[in-house]
């Protein structure tokens, strides 16, 4: 019995086109999903930073204790002094207080309530990097730094705002903060004391003759030893604040951007020459042009956070990194030791956002999507002709 031509198709002929269409559709769907996923995962890279901690009524205080506030010697304070729920404020007969004194009154009570909110706010911000050991002889950029236990400070710690007057530095310290005698916190490139916050899980002790910057919010007590200067606040929630011949100032925030430099300055140092000194009047003869200091020119060219990394004072890797010297970070990020802590160098924060593999994922998704569409386009005409 004969088979009429065209009445029966071989199985392969009948199934190839539908399978091609179904396969192409599946490939196109996979490509579309990959494309959407890659677009979702492609935000612009950014460095995570902290936000200003709201102090509320506690903002006006230079020294605030939960149990007591005591002083020895001719301390100078430009803010308020208060205690709550305790009542003892002793030894200030030899001190100069430009603000008011509040002993267990409504103002001090509200200040303690706002301090609790501020403490929790600082403690709750997502950390950008971990730190441990000694922060001395290191340079840190704006961000939230977390230490699971106690932290020390021997030598200078430089905080670099990279020209951003709104740069915020937050230190979350799990236990105690202890600074050595003559240690210092230095501000660079527009960093401001009003944007530096220290959240201490236990107590803080500032060494003799040291220079400290920022608002200390301690769960227990704060001891400021002889001759120490503080541009900020000493706020203790539950314990006492103990002072001894100190100087407290509370700098106000200036929101004017500054040109990045490489030289740290103390918080009390007056600004250097104004930018107008770096230019000359058109009427001046050309022979006087060289009077412009050559060293002023580079500072005018660094206008973004992509400037060259800030040199870190020597000794950083041995002071902050532990026994492991760490590995170089990517894209200017800090080297990390085996415990994941900063180990020195240019201590930039970990970069968030798109990873280096994201462009490859996007390309693969587009290719897959196009391949699926082509398979469908090839299979559909064949399928229609055979039906």
Secondary structure, 3 states (H helix, E strand, C coil): CCCCCCCCCCHHHHHHHHHHHHHHHHHHHHHHHHHHHHHHCCCCCEECCCCCCCCHHHHHEEEEECCEEEEECCCEECCEEEECCCCEEECHHHCEECCCEEECCHHHHHHHHHHHHHHHHHHHCCCCEECCEECCCEEEECEEEEECCCEEECCEEEEECCCCCCCCEEEEECCCEEECCCCEEEEECCCCHHHEEEEECCCEEECCCCEEEEEEEECCCEEECCCCEEEEEEEECCCEEEEECCEEECCCCCCCCCCCCCCCECCCCCCCCCHHHHCCCCCCCHHHHHHCCHHHHHHHHCCCCCCCCCCCCCCHHHHHCCCCCCECCCCCECCECCCCEECCCCEECCEECCCCCHHHHHHHHHHHHHHHHHHHHHHHHHHHHHC
